[in-house]
């Protein structure tokens, strides 16, 4: 695989082109860090955008089709989708309102999603969903049985047409504004985990496993 | 305005219907807490999903069209869009893999977005973007000038067809799984802000304002 995604007419950034990223490794890191993605699809011209669990395996995204009964109805031959994942890293307080911004990393993948039928591939996807969010969990929980696997809709989007947009670093003000007596800077933001809360019906003799007790993103 | 959004064919939840929320106040709280929304639109059958800044003013969503030069091209008479905002509140570790889930609050708004031309309305939207993310900031920074306002694309989506989906609370396992010796519980997650980082070119004699020094979501 080449190290970068090709720039297509649909993935070329028109605005703020300096923030575009096509590097495969950088894009995969964004996908792998995001908790959920937003899946876009259209039905009779009306777009729908649904948040869902997902994971990357190699050069494809697998995502949960549970929210997407609408998606599946149109699926003969695959459904055009857009998968977007976004991480917000900070608020950018510039001296002018106009230059206020956010630090963020977002990735947009375009293509045609297909429904996965093979139980082994479904299982692999479920494992990826779980291990991505809670590394170590898969082997501790009861595995999916045949009925559950059948009840789970998994879709796959091969990653072929993908771009990311990333803003990092400092405030960027207009030259004439730097002299203004206005505080400027970044307020970093991040998603953090709190202490785990034991299920009311979970016997206290079962210790919280490390991946829960010391959950770390 | 009625207290709940009407349930339409497009906003009726088919799966997990007990998680559906149509209450206006509850839906507005989700919109108001989310940092970014994901805007979906379609072009020649291909959906696009773009993260962007937004704010609710009354019964409408205003959002930044900067990422969306594609959006604007098709805009005679308005563009069908879907605006989705998602908050992730926790990881749900069930005894079975199948019942693993997330606690989340997401809202989906369908409709037709229009471009805002009126400079006063644009200014009001920019103010809402800023004050939503950093309450108190608007009056401290240099206000947008005429040229900047012209360079800013703002779109508006009236909120008429909206639904939310919310999962809260405990693990839900199959009856037969509660006896398994598997730790179960919730790992809460939330977006937090770190200490503000002063811009390298911001004179240290300018104190960090309270809204930055003690930023709190």
Interface residues (C-beta under 8 A of the other chain):
Chain A: X10 X14 X15 X16 X35 X36 X38 X39 X40 X41 X42 X45 X46 X47 X48 X49 X50 X51 X53 X66 X67 X69 X70 X80 X81 X82 X83 X84 X86 X88 X91 X93 X94 X95 X96 X97 X98 X100 X102 X104 X106 X108 X110 X126 X129 X130 X133 X134 X137 X138 X140 X141 X142 X143 X144 X145 X148 X151 X152 X165 X170 X171 X173 X177 X178 X180 X181 X182 X183 X184 X185 X186 X187 X188 X189 X190 X191 X192 X193 X194 X195 X196 X197 X198 X199 X200 X201 X202 X203 X206 X207 X208 X209 X212 X215
Chain B: X10 X14 X15 X16 X35 X36 X38 X39 X40 X41 X42 X45 X46 X47 X48 X49 X50 X51 X53 X66 X67 X69 X70 X80 X81 X82 X83 X84 X86 X88 X91 X93 X94 X95 X96 X97 X98 X100 X102 X104 X106 X108 X110 X126 X129 X130 X133 X134 X137 X138 X140 X141 X142 X143 X144 X145 X148 X151 X152 X165 X170 X171 X173 X177 X178 X180 X181 X182 X183 X184 X185 X186 X187 X188 X189 X190 X191 X192 X193 X194 X195 X196 X197 X198 X199 X200 X201 X202 X203 X206 X207 X208 X209 X212 X215
